[in-house]
Amino acid sequence: MNTKTLFLVVILTMTAVLLFADNPAPAQFDVETEIKGINLMKITEKRLPVELSSTEFLSAKPFIGPVTVGSDGQVEAFSAHLSTLSNNRKGYTVTMKATAMKSTIDDIDAYIDYRVYCGDPAGGTNTPHITTNGPTSDPEEIEVIFVKKLKRLECRSEPIAIFINSTTFDAAVEGHYRGTVTFTYKAN
């Protein structure tokens, strides 16, 4: 090998050593997004699964009322579930209140009472429920769903059941009766 070639190899080697001698600073970039709060509630015909997208929740078939009571005082078959979808990391609470069925004719009020459950009514007194009581039947709201905190988007879907008070039904005067069950959602 001649000296020029040797000299050129030495220069190239030294240049490579100089170029790669120091470690460069790491190269980096950030990946960011913002997730908006999802706090949805509706009454659906069917029980919804725990894992559900917002689109699936919104497209779930809603329950269309009213709940009707037959002439025998029995609630006609219906399927309704209180369904919520939330990603609120601090959780949420849903409360329920109810008013007795009321009929007003010639300024005279008449009432038919009922018991409404939100949850499995087979759970008996452990299942959240309200029993209406005529004109004083706007009791304090009761808690029917309480979620302390969430780590992911989650759906809750609880069955709703109604049982008519046969004593007030059998003693009712003629008229059209209507009561209201109200659910209120509150983020924690």
C-alpha positions as CSV (number, residue, x, y, z in Angstrom):
1,M,0.0,0.0,0.0
2,N,1.4,3.3,-0.9
3,T,1.7,6.2,1.4
4,K,-1.1,8.3,-0.2
5,T,-3.5,5.4,0.3
6,L,-2.4,4.8,3.8
7,F,-2.7,8.5,4.6
8,L,-6.2,8.6,3.1
9,V,-7.3,5.6,5.2
10,V,-6.0,7.2,8.4
11,I,-7.8,10.4,7.6
12,L,-11.1,8.6,6.9
13,T,-10.8,6.6,10.1
14,M,-10.0,9.6,12.2
15,T,-13.0,11.5,10.6
16,A,-15.3,8.6,11.4
17,V,-14.0,8.5,15.0
18,L,-14.5,12.2,15.4
19,L,-18.0,12.1,13.9
20,F,-19.2,9.3,16.1
21,A,-17.1,10.0,19.2
22,D,-19.8,11.9,21.2
23,N,-23.3,10.5,21.8
24,P,-25.9,12.9,20.4
25,A,-28.8,14.1,22.4
26,P,-31.8,11.8,22.2
27,A,-34.4,12.7,19.5
28,Q,-38.0,12.7,20.7
29,F,-41.5,14.0,20.2
30,D,-44.7,14.0,22.2
31,V,-48.0,12.3,21.4
32,E,-51.0,14.1,22.9
33,T,-54.8,14.1,22.9
34,E,-57.6,15.2,25.0
35,I,-60.6,13.0,25.9
36,K,-63.8,14.8,26.5
37,G,-66.2,13.7,29.2
38,I,-68.9,11.3,28.4
39,N,-71.9,11.4,30.7
40,L,-74.9,9.8,29.1
41,M,-78.2,8.4,30.5
42,K,-81.3,7.1,28.9
43,I,-84.0,4.5,29.5
44,T,-83.5,1.6,27.1
45,E,-85.6,-1.4,26.1
46,K,-82.8,-3.9,26.8
47,R,-80.0,-4.3,29.3
48,L,-76.8,-2.9,27.7
49,P,-73.4,-4.6,28.2
50,V,-70.7,-3.0,30.4
51,E,-68.3,-2.5,27.5
52,L,-70.0,-0.3,24.9
53,S,-69.0,2.6,22.7
54,S,-70.7,6.0,22.7
55,T,-72.1,5.3,19.2
56,E,-73.5,1.9,20.4
57,F,-75.0,3.6,23.4
58,L,-76.7,6.4,21.4
59,S,-78.1,3.9,18.9
60,A,-79.5,1.6,21.6
61,K,-83.3,1.4,21.3
62,P,-84.9,3.7,23.8
63,F,-87.9,2.6,26.0
64,I,-91.0,4.5,24.8
65,G,-93.6,4.9,27.6
66,P,-95.9,5.2,29.2
67,V,-96.0,2.1,31.4
68,T,-99.7,1.1,31.3
69,V,-101.8,-0.5,34.0
70,G,-104.6,-2.8,33.0
71,S,-108.2,-2.8,34.3
72,D,-107.2,-5.6,36.7
73,G,-104.6,-3.3,38.4
74,Q,-101.6,-5.2,36.9
75,V,-98.8,-3.5,35.1
76,E,-98.8,-4.6,31.5
77,A,-95.5,-6.3,30.4
78,F,-92.8,-3.9,29.6
79,S,-89.0,-4.0,29.4
80,A,-87.1,-0.9,30.5
81,H,-83.6,-0.4,31.9
82,L,-82.0,2.7,33.3
83,S,-78.7,2.9,31.3
84,T,-75.7,5.1,31.8
85,L,-72.4,5.5,29.9
86,S,-69.6,7.4,31.5
87,N,-65.9,8.0,31.5
88,N,-65.9,10.4,34.4
89,R,-62.9,9.4,36.4
90,K,-64.4,10.6,39.6
91,G,-67.6,8.6,39.0
92,Y,-71.2,9.6,39.2
93,T,-74.5,9.1,41.0
94,V,-78.0,8.6,39.7
95,T,-81.0,9.3,41.9
96,M,-84.7,8.4,41.4
97,K,-87.9,10.0,42.6
98,A,-91.5,9.2,41.8
99,T,-95.0,10.8,42.1
100,A,-98.2,8.8,42.7
101,M,-100.5,8.4,39.7
102,K,-102.9,11.3,40.0
103,S,-106.2,12.2,38.3
104,T,-107.9,15.6,38.7
105,I,-111.5,16.2,37.7
106,D,-113.5,19.3,38.8
107,D,-110.5,20.3,41.1
108,I,-110.8,17.0,43.0
109,D,-107.5,15.0,43.1
110,A,-107.5,11.2,43.3
111,Y,-104.4,9.0,43.6
112,I,-103.2,5.4,42.9
113,D,-99.9,4.4,44.5
114,Y,-97.2,2.1,43.2
115,R,-93.7,0.9,44.0
116,V,-91.0,1.4,41.5
117,Y,-87.7,-0.5,41.6
118,C,-84.4,0.3,39.8
119,G,-82.4,-2.8,40.0
120,D,-83.4,-6.4,40.3
121,P,-86.7,-6.4,42.3
122,A,-86.0,-10.0,43.4
123,G,-83.4,-8.4,45.6
124,G,-86.4,-7.2,47.8
125,T,-85.7,-4.4,50.3
126,N,-82.0,-4.4,49.2
127,T,-83.0,-3.2,45.7
128,P,-83.4,0.6,45.5
129,H,-87.1,1.5,45.4
130,I,-89.7,4.1,46.1
131,T,-93.3,3.6,47.3
132,T,-95.5,6.5,46.5
133,N,-98.0,7.8,49.0
134,G,-100.8,9.8,47.4
135,P,-100.4,13.6,47.6
136,T,-97.2,13.3,49.7
137,S,-95.6,10.9,47.2
138,D,-92.8,13.1,46.1
139,P,-90.3,11.6,48.6
140,E,-86.6,12.5,48.8
141,E,-84.7,11.2,45.9
142,I,-83.0,7.8,46.5
143,E,-79.7,6.7,45.1
144,V,-80.1,4.0,42.5
145,I,-76.6,3.9,40.9
146,F,-73.4,5.0,42.6
147,V,-70.0,4.7,40.8
148,K,-67.2,5.8,43.0
149,K,-64.5,6.1,40.3
150,L,-63.8,4.9,36.8
151,K,-60.7,3.7,35.1
152,R,-62.3,3.3,31.6
153,L,-65.5,4.0,29.7
154,E,-68.2,2.0,31.4
155,C,-72.0,1.3,30.9
156,R,-74.4,0.5,33.7
157,S,-77.9,-0.8,32.9
158,E,-80.4,-1.6,35.7
159,P,-83.9,-3.0,35.2
160,I,-86.9,-1.0,36.1
161,A,-90.0,-2.7,37.6
162,I,-93.3,-1.2,38.8
163,F,-95.9,-2.8,41.1
164,I,-99.3,-1.2,41.7
165,N,-100.8,-0.8,45.2
166,S,-103.9,-2.9,44.8
167,T,-105.7,-1.2,47.8
168,T,-105.5,2.3,46.2
169,F,-106.2,0.9,42.7
170,D,-109.3,-1.0,43.8
171,A,-110.6,2.1,45.6
172,A,-109.9,4.6,42.8
173,V,-112.5,6.8,41.3
174,E,-112.9,7.1,37.5
175,G,-110.4,9.1,35.6
176,H,-107.1,9.1,33.7
177,Y,-104.2,8.7,36.2
178,R,-100.6,9.7,35.6
179,G,-97.5,9.5,37.7
180,T,-93.9,10.3,36.9
181,V,-90.6,8.5,37.7
182,T,-87.6,10.8,37.4
183,F,-83.9,9.8,37.2
184,T,-81.2,12.5,37.8
185,Y,-77.6,12.0,36.8
186,K,-74.8,13.9,38.7
187,A,-71.1,13.7,38.1
188,N,-69.1,13.2,41.4
